[in-house]
């Protein structure tokens, strides 16, 4: 065949397909207890090893795209839980005028549980260039996937199913918030570790999901704000378009994922997610070896 008549797959630049794949993976896994950030690391690793010449991107650019798809999922959770969010907004206004109520308590607990991650996330942001490469490693993802999968199994097997979000106290909110900090390790799963903490506290499975997803709002909003600042400073129009397209696809996939997961957990447990984590982690370790 004459030179140039057919391009090998590794010579093809895929400016939109790789964005679509990232968004689909993010949307499907963001709110499942399987670690969306870990899956994104694996997708990038596959792109690199398969020789896909995606547009030249630094680690910072990749983080921007990763957070962009997180922002898309933020809109999905806001739409699905709009009643709870409206209750939180009303509760915040009641707090400002010195009143209490269910909405005020829910707002207080979401804010209280978010503080540890806000502090840890800001420190991570300051040192992201030096920490991102070491944490975004397939071996880290593999061991975190297995370890926190086992922890989810223990919590789901031993935890009672008698409490609802309305029963949450300040100490429980702090406990869930501290556990959420571990989500900075790819492979942990922010939703997974907060659901695990809630199950240890005796929450019903669907209620554990409910508080976990409400807690995702300030977490994703904070990361999205910091990344938006980076994107604005970069003045990279193409990167901005890619981020917007990725967020839109992730929004659709995340909404479907939330609906299906909650429907499942109202009738069954977390075992399918645990088995998936153990299988994925083991497969990754074999792949590394």
C-alpha positions as CSV (number, residue, x, y, z in Angstrom):
1,X,0.0,0.0,0.0
2,X,1.3,3.4,-0.9
3,X,2.6,5.5,2.0
4,X,-0.1,7.8,3.4
5,X,-3.0,5.9,1.7
6,X,-4.0,4.3,5.1
7,X,-3.3,5.7,8.5
8,X,-2.7,3.3,11.4
9,X,-5.0,3.7,14.4
10,X,-2.1,5.1,16.4
11,X,-1.6,7.9,13.9
12,X,-5.2,9.1,14.0
13,X,-6.0,12.1,16.1
14,X,-9.4,11.7,17.8
15,X,-10.3,15.2,19.1
16,X,-14.0,14.4,19.8
17,X,-14.1,10.6,20.3
18,X,-11.8,10.6,23.3
19,X,-13.9,13.4,24.8
20,X,-17.1,11.4,24.3
21,X,-15.5,8.3,25.9
22,X,-14.4,10.3,28.9
23,X,-17.8,11.8,29.4
24,X,-19.7,8.5,29.1
25,X,-17.3,6.8,31.6
26,X,-17.6,9.7,34.0
27,X,-21.4,10.0,33.7
28,X,-21.9,6.3,34.3
29,X,-19.5,5.9,37.2
30,X,-19.6,9.3,39.1
31,X,-22.4,8.3,41.5
32,X,-21.8,4.6,41.5
33,X,-19.5,3.3,44.3
34,X,-16.8,2.3,41.9
35,X,-14.6,5.4,41.6
36,X,-15.2,7.6,38.6
37,X,-11.8,9.3,39.0
38,X,-10.1,5.9,39.0
39,X,-11.9,5.0,35.7
40,X,-10.9,8.3,34.2
41,X,-7.2,7.5,35.1
42,X,-7.6,4.1,33.4
43,X,-9.2,5.7,30.3
44,X,-6.2,8.1,29.9
45,X,-3.8,5.2,30.5
46,X,-5.6,3.2,27.7
47,X,-5.3,6.2,25.4
48,X,-1.6,6.4,26.1
49,X,-0.8,2.7,25.8
50,X,-3.0,2.2,22.7
51,X,-1.1,5.0,21.0
52,X,-4.2,7.2,20.4
53,X,-2.8,10.6,19.5
54,X,-5.3,12.7,21.4
55,X,-4.7,16.4,21.3
56,X,-1.6,17.4,23.1
57,X,-2.5,17.9,26.8
58,X,-0.7,18.5,30.0
59,X,-1.6,16.9,33.3
60,X,-3.4,20.2,34.1
61,X,-5.4,20.0,30.9
62,X,-6.5,16.5,31.7
63,X,-7.5,17.5,35.2
64,X,-9.6,20.3,33.6
65,X,-11.4,17.9,31.4
66,X,-11.9,15.4,34.3
67,X,-13.5,18.2,36.4
68,X,-15.6,19.4,33.4
69,X,-17.3,16.0,33.2
70,X,-17.8,16.2,37.0
71,X,-19.6,19.5,36.6
72,X,-21.9,17.8,34.0
73,X,-22.8,15.2,36.6
74,X,-23.4,18.1,39.1
75,X,-26.3,19.3,37.0
76,X,-27.7,15.8,36.9
77,X,-27.8,15.4,40.6
78,X,-29.3,18.8,41.1
79,X,-32.1,17.9,38.7
80,X,-32.8,14.5,40.3
81,X,-32.8,15.8,43.8
82,X,-34.3,19.2,43.1
83,X,-36.8,18.9,46.0
84,X,-34.0,18.2,48.5
85,X,-32.0,21.1,47.1
86,X,-35.0,23.4,47.4
87,X,-35.4,22.3,51.0
88,X,-31.7,23.1,51.6
89,X,-32.0,26.5,50.1
90,X,-35.0,27.3,52.2
91,X,-33.2,25.9,55.2
92,X,-30.2,28.2,54.6
93,X,-32.4,31.2,54.6
94,X,-34.0,30.1,57.8
95,X,-30.6,29.7,59.4
96,X,-29.7,33.2,58.5
97,X,-32.7,34.6,60.4
98,X,-32.1,32.3,63.4
99,X,-34.8,29.7,62.7
100,X,-34.6,25.9,62.5
101,X,-36.5,23.1,60.7
102,X,-35.8,20.0,58.7
103,X,-34.3,22.0,55.8
104,X,-32.1,24.0,58.1
105,X,-30.8,20.8,59.7
106,X,-30.1,19.2,56.3
107,X,-28.3,22.3,55.1
108,X,-26.2,22.4,58.3
109,X,-25.2,18.8,58.0
110,X,-24.3,19.0,54.3
111,X,-22.1,22.1,55.0
112,X,-20.6,20.5,58.1
113,X,-19.7,17.3,56.2
114,X,-18.2,19.3,53.4
115,X,-15.7,21.2,55.5
116,X,-13.0,18.5,55.7
117,X,-13.0,18.0,51.9
118,X,-12.9,21.7,51.3
119,X,-9.8,22.1,53.4
120,X,-8.1,19.0,52.0
121,X,-9.2,19.8,48.4
122,X,-7.8,23.3,48.6
123,X,-4.4,22.0,49.8
124,X,-4.5,19.4,47.0
125,X,-5.2,22.2,44.5
126,X,-2.2,24.2,45.7
127,X,0.1,21.2,45.1
128,X,-1.8,19.5,42.3
129,X,1.1,19.6,39.8
130,X,3.4,17.6,42.0
131,X,0.7,15.3,43.4
132,X,-1.4,14.5,40.4
133,X,1.2,12.4,38.6
134,X,1.9,10.2,41.7
135,X,-1.8,9.7,42.6
136,X,-3.0,9.2,39.0
137,X,-1.1,5.9,38.8
138,X,-2.8,2.6,37.8
139,X,-1.3,0.7,40.8
140,X,-2.8,3.3,43.2
141,X,-6.1,2.9,41.5
142,X,-6.0,-0.9,41.7
143,X,-5.2,-1.2,45.4
144,X,-7.7,1.6,46.3
145,X,-10.4,-0.1,44.2
146,X,-9.9,-3.4,46.1
147,X,-9.3,-2.0,49.6
148,X,-12.3,0.3,49.6
149,X,-14.4,-2.3,47.9
150,X,-13.8,-4.7,50.8
151,X,-14.6,-1.8,53.3
152,X,-17.9,-1.3,51.5
153,X,-18.7,-5.0,51.8
154,X,-18.0,-4.9,55.5
155,X,-20.2,-1.8,56.0
156,X,-23.1,-3.2,54.0
157,X,-23.0,-6.6,55.7
158,X,-22.7,-5.2,59.3
159,X,-24.5,-1.9,59.2
160,X,-28.1,-1.7,60.3
161,X,-30.8,-0.3,57.9
162,X,-32.8,1.8,60.3
163,X,-31.8,5.4,59.9
164,X,-32.8,8.1,57.4
165,X,-31.1,11.3,56.5
166,X,-33.4,13.1,58.9
167,X,-31.8,11.1,61.7
168,X,-28.3,12.3,61.0
169,X,-26.5,14.2,63.8
170,X,-23.5,16.5,63.8
171,X,-21.1,13.8,64.8
172,X,-22.3,11.5,62.0
173,X,-21.9,14.4,59.5
174,X,-18.3,15.0,60.6
175,X,-17.6,11.3,60.3
176,X,-18.9,11.1,56.8
177,X,-17.0,14.3,55.9
178,X,-13.7,13.0,57.2
179,X,-14.2,9.7,55.3
180,X,-14.9,11.8,52.1
181,X,-11.4,13.2,52.2
182,X,-10.1,9.7,51.2
183,X,-11.8,10.3,47.8
184,X,-8.8,12.4,46.8
185,X,-7.1,9.0,46.2
186,X,-8.2,7.8,42.7
187,X,-9.9,4.4,43.0
188,X,-11.5,5.2,46.4
189,X,-14.8,6.6,45.0
190,X,-16.2,9.7,46.7
191,X,-19.7,8.3,46.5
192,X,-18.5,4.9,47.6
193,X,-16.7,6.1,50.7
194,X,-19.5,8.3,51.8
195,X,-22.0,5.5,51.2
196,X,-19.7,3.2,53.2
197,X,-19.6,5.7,56.1
198,X,-23.4,6.1,56.0
199,X,-23.9,2.3,56.1
200,X,-21.5,2.0,59.1
201,X,-23.8,4.6,60.8
202,X,-26.9,2.4,60.1
203,X,-28.5,4.3,57.2
204,X,-30.8,2.6,54.8
205,X,-29.1,2.0,51.5
206,X,-31.2,4.4,49.5
207,X,-30.8,7.0,52.2
208,X,-27.0,6.5,52.2
209,X,-27.1,7.2,48.5
210,X,-29.3,10.3,49.0
211,X,-27.0,12.0,51.5
212,X,-23.9,11.0,49.5
213,X,-25.2,12.6,46.3
214,X,-26.4,15.7,48.1
215,X,-22.8,15.9,49.6
216,X,-21.4,15.7,46.1
217,X,-22.9,19.1,45.2
218,X,-20.5,21.3,47.2
219,X,-17.6,18.9,46.5
220,X,-18.0,19.1,42.7
221,X,-19.0,22.8,42.8
222,X,-15.7,23.6,44.6
223,X,-13.6,21.6,42.2
224,X,-15.4,23.1,39.2
225,X,-14.9,26.6,40.4
226,X,-11.2,26.3,40.9
227,X,-10.8,24.5,37.5
228,X,-13.0,27.2,35.9
229,X,-10.5,29.8,37.1
230,X,-7.7,27.8,35.5
231,X,-9.6,27.4,32.3
232,X,-10.3,31.2,32.1
233,X,-6.6,32.0,32.8
234,X,-5.5,29.6,30.1
235,X,-7.6,31.4,27.4
236,X,-7.7,28.1,25.5
237,X,-10.8,28.2,23.4
238,X,-10.5,24.6,22.1
239,X,-10.1,23.3,25.7
240,X,-13.1,25.2,26.7
241,X,-15.2,23.7,23.9
242,X,-14.0,20.2,24.8
243,X,-14.9,20.8,28.4
244,X,-18.4,22.0,27.6
245,X,-19.1,19.1,25.2
246,X,-17.8,16.6,27.8
247,X,-20.0,18.1,30.6
248,X,-23.1,17.8,28.4
249,X,-22.6,14.1,27.6
250,X,-21.8,13.4,31.3
251,X,-25.0,15.1,32.4
252,X,-27.2,12.7,30.4
253,X,-25.3,9.6,31.4
254,X,-25.2,10.6,35.1
255,X,-28.9,11.2,35.3
256,X,-29.7,7.7,34.0
257,X,-27.1,6.2,36.3
258,X,-28.6,7.8,39.4
259,X,-32.1,6.7,38.6
260,X,-31.1,3.1,37.9
261,X,-28.8,2.8,41.0
262,X,-31.5,4.1,43.5
263,X,-34.1,1.8,41.9
264,X,-31.7,-1.1,42.4
265,X,-30.7,-0.3,46.0
266,X,-34.3,0.0,47.2
267,X,-34.6,-3.7,46.5
268,X,-31.1,-5.1,46.9
269,X,-27.6,-4.3,48.3
270,X,-24.1,-3.2,47.2
271,X,-22.8,-6.6,46.4
272,X,-22.7,-6.2,42.6
273,X,-20.6,-3.0,43.0
274,X,-18.3,-4.8,45.5
275,X,-17.7,-7.7,43.1
276,X,-17.1,-5.3,40.3
277,X,-14.5,-3.5,42.3
278,X,-12.7,-6.7,43.3
279,X,-12.7,-7.9,39.7
280,X,-11.5,-4.6,38.3
281,X,-8.7,-4.2,40.9
282,X,-7.4,-7.7,40.4
283,X,-7.5,-7.3,36.6
284,X,-5.5,-4.1,36.9
285,X,-2.9,-5.7,39.1
286,X,-2.5,-8.6,36.6
287,X,-2.3,-6.0,33.8
288,X,0.5,-4.1,35.6
289,X,2.4,-7.3,36.3
